[in-house]
Amino acid sequence: MFTPKYNITNKILSNIGRIEAAAEVIRHSPLLPLWEKQFKDDAVVRAVHHGTHIEGNPLKKDEAKEILMGKEVIGRPRDIQEIINYRQVIEFIDEEAKKKIEKITEPLIKKLHRIIVNKILAPEQMGEYRTKPVVVRNSQTGEVTFRPPPPIEVPYLMRDFLYWINQTSNDQIHPVLKAGIAHHELVRIHPFIDGNGRVARVLATLILFLGGYDIRRFFSLEEYYDRDAASYYKNLQKASAGDLTAWLEYFSYGAAYEFEKIKEKILKLSRDVKLKQKIGNQPIFLNERQVKIVEYIQEVGYLQNKAFSILFPDYSEDTVLRDIQELIKNNIIKKIGSTKAARYVMV
């Protein structure tokens, strides 16, 4: 019977507290639809790029974004396919979360794998448990860092593991910890010949979604892992001896870091408290240029006409002025002065 071993340390409690505080702000911030879409699109790009880059995919973030936009990118077919597959698996778990599925099943795990390794592995290896022993090596030194269980044990370990996931309620264990444990255990079992890390990361994200921590689909834990891949793998390895405490400290810190980053971005863009006082829970519909104007003013402190051509080289001054007038009308910015040297500042 799979029973994870860990202690709830002060670090974990502190990280959970930060997660809860950030999640509350994110959930209840009055965000305009365009910003919401931008946040979601950005999270997908970050998840896709970093979720594959950490596995050795050399494509850059801009290249990943272009692939997702349907543009041609020069690169190895496998690398490009990994980007496409990861985007598809993110879309898949998003749909599963919207359905509010009640269980994480074996067919679901295998489907995640099939999507992730589509056109990368041989058909007979896609969505099928490995039949060969494997070892995990340090990509730089070649040193064996971990020996996963023998293939004969995989089906039994997976069923035991999935039973634990489905029998453990959010009242018994916080969804963030549940996601972290699931992440590690799937990596430990290493059920597939390849793609286990990617399956583990999307499974953890799906568990967060289902546990009420979808955070409006704005986050990407993959970026946190990829920022220091050595630390990610080191913390995974620490838990291979059986005690998950250090790993859960790392995992919960990563979630807190990412959620707080999203929270700060939202507060910076929407000036949450003042916007709430002005508009309540009614969203303000701003176009992309107006969002950029607000961002610029919040970053620099003011905007003048002479900056229009720098900010918007493809638009006329009249177009930008119409956008500004609408922002003034909505009481988001105000004009100081009446000449060409006038400044626009936040209200």
N, C-alpha and C positions, 0 to 999 in steps of 0.2 A: 504494500500500500504506500503510495507516494505521500510523504509527509515532510514538507519543507522545514528546514531548521534555520531559525534566525532569531535575533533579539531586536526588540523595538528600542533603539537607542535615542538619545537626545537629538542626534543629528537627523535621524529619520523623522522624529516628531517635528523638529524645526522645519524640515523640508516640506512635510505634509501641510503644516500651517501656512507656509509661503504659497504652496499650490492652491490651497483653499482661498486664500485672500486674493490671489491673482485671478483665479477662475471666477470669483464673484464679480470682480470689476469687468472682466471680459464679457461675461454673460449678460450683464445689465447695462453696458454702455450703449447709448443711442447712436448706432453707426449708420451712415448713409449707405445705400445699396452698392454704390460704386466702390467705396472703400472695402466693404465686405467681400465683394468679388475679388478685389485686388489682393486682399489678405489670403483668401483661399487659394487663388492662383499661385501666389508667391510660396505658400506652404507646400503646394504640390511640386513646384520646381525645386525647392530646397530638399524635400524628401527624396525626390527622384535622383537628383544629382548626388547628394551626400550618401544616400542609401546604396548607391552603386559605386561611388568613388571609394568608399571605405573598403570595398572588396577588390579594389585595384583598377577600376574603370578609369582610364586616363582623360576622358572627355571633360571639358571645363563646364562650369555652370551655364555660361552663355550658350555654349553648344547644346547642352541638354535642353535649355529653353527653346532654342531654335528647332530641335527635333520635335519637341512637344507641340510646336506651332505648325508642324508639317513641312518645315523647310529642309533643304538638303544640307547635310553636314559631312565633311570628309572625315572618315574614321573607319576603324575595323567594323565589319558588319555585326560581329558579336557585341561590341561595345554599344553600338547604336540600338541593337535589339534589346539589350539589358535596360536601356533607358525607356524604350517603348513598353517593355514588360512591366517595369516597376510602376509606371503611370497607370497601366491597366489594372494592376493589383490594388493600387490605392483607390481607384474608382470602384473596384469590386467590393472592398471592405466598406467603403462609404455606403454603397447600396445595401449591403448586408446589415449595417448598423441602422439604416433607415427602416428596414423591415423589423427591427428589434428582435432578431433571432434569439431564441431562448437558450440554445446550446452551441458550444464549439464542438463540432463532430469530426470524426476521422475523415469522412469525405470532404469536409470543408478545408481541413489542413492540406489534404492532397490536392485540392483544387487550387489553393494558394500557390502551392509548389508548381503545379502545371502552368499557371499563368506566368510565374516568375522565370521559369526556365524554357518557356516556349521558344522553339527554333534555336535553342542553345544546347540542350541535351538531346540524346537519342530518344525517340518516342517511347521506347520501353522503360526509360528511366524517369520520365516525366510523371510526377504524382505517384511514384512507386517507392516503397521503402528500399533502402540499399540492401544488397545481398553480399557485399564484400566488407571486410574490416577496413577502417580508415584511421589515419592519424592526423592531428592538427599540428602544423609546423609554424614556427616563426618565419614570416616571409622574408626577413632580412638575414637571419643566421642559418635558417634551415633546421634549427633545433626542434625536436618534437616537444610540444608544449602540453599536449593533451591526447589521451587515447580514449575515444568514445567507446561505448559498450559494443560487444560483438553483434553482428547483424541478426543473429537468431533471437536476441533479446528485444530488438527494436519494437516489434508489434505489441508485445506485452507491456513494455515500458510506456509506449504511447497511449495504450488504452487506460493504463493506471493513471497516467498524467491527465488525460482528458476527463476521466472520472472525477479527479480532484478539482479541475477547473469548474466543472458543471455542478458539483455538489457544494462548492464553497460560495456562499452568498456575500454580497457587499457588506452585510451587517457583521460578518465574521472576519473579513479582511478588507482593508481599504483597496479600492480598485487600482490605485497606483502600485501598491505592493503586489497585488495579484498579477498585474501586467508585468512587473519586474521579475517575479518568480517564473511566470510562463516563458518570458524571454529567455531566462537562463536555462530552464529545464529543457526547452526544445534544442538549444545549442548543445547542451550536455548530451542529450540522447543522440543528436546528429542523425536523424532518421533517413536523410536523403544523401545521395552521393555528392551532391553539390547544391548550393543555394540555401543552406540551413540558416545562415545569418540573416538573409533577407526575409525568409519565412518567419523567423523569430521576431524580427522588428515589426513586420506588418501585423503579426498576431498580437503583439503587445499593444499596438495602436488600436486594433479592433477591440480589444478588451477594455481599453480606456474609453473608447466610443460607447460601448455597451454599458459601461459602468457610470455613464453620465458625465464623463470628462472628455467630451468631444471638443469642448472649448471653441465651438463654432467652426471647427475644422481649420483653425488658424495655425496650428503648431506642427513642427517637424523635429522629432527627437533625433532623427538621423544626423542633423547638422551638428548637434551637441557631441554625438559620438565621433563624428568625422573630424571635428576640430582637434582632437587628440586621440587618434586611433589607438596608439600604444597604450594609453590609459584605459580605453574601452576594453581592449583584449586582456589587459593585465587584471582588471577588476572582474571580468568574466572568469579568468583562470583562478583567481583567489577563491572563488566559490566552488571550484571543482572538488575541493576536499569535503564539501558537505555543508559548510556553514555559509548561508547566504547574506549574513549581516552586512559585510563590507560592500557586496554587490548592490544590495538594496539601498544603502547609503548613497552610493554612486548613482544608481538609477533614479532615485527620488530627487537627488540634487539636480540631475539633468532635466527632469520634468519641471522642477521649480524654476530653474534657470530659463528654460524656454518659455514657460507661461509668463514669467515676469517680464521677459523681453517683449512679448506680445502686448502685455498690459501697458508697458511704458510707451510702446508705439501708438497704441490706441489713445492713451491719454494725451500724447503729444499732438496727434492729428486732430482729435475732436475736442480737446480741452474739456474733458468730460464734465466737470462740475458746472462750469459756466454754460455749456451747451444744454445740460439738463435743466438748468434754471430757465433758459430761453425757450427750449422746444419741448420739454417734458420727454415723453417717449416717442414723439413723432419724428421720424427721420427726415433730414433735409436732403433733397436730391441735388447733388452737385455733379457736374461733369468732370472729366479728367483734368482739364485745364484749371478748374476752380480748386480741385484738390491740390494741384501743384502750387497754386498761388498761396493757399493756406499753409502748406508745408514750408514754402519759401519764407513767408512772413514769420512763422514760428522759429525757423532756423536763424534767419538774419535779423529779425526784429521789425523790419519794415520792407515795403516794396515801392519803388519809384518807376515812372514811365520808362526811363532809360534802360531798365532791366528787362523790359518786355521782349525785345529782340533776342536777348540771350536765353530767356526762359522758353520763348515760343518762336523760334526762327521761321516756322512754317505758317504762322498766323499773323493777320494784320493787327495793328494797334486798336482799331475799332472793335475787332472781335474780342480782344482781351479786355477792353474797357467795358464791353457789355457783360462779360463774366464778372468783372469787379462790381459793377452796379448791382448785380443780383446778390452778390455776397454782402454788399452794404445794405440792401433791402432786407435781407434775412438777418441783419444785425450780427453778422459774424466778424466783419471788418469795418473800419471807418476811415474816412479821409481826413488828413490833417493838412491844411493849406489849400490854395486854389489855383496855383500856377503849375507849370510843367514840373516844377521841383516838389510838388505835393507828395506826401507820403501816405501809404496805406498801411494801417497797423491793425492788430487784433483788437476787438472791442474789449 
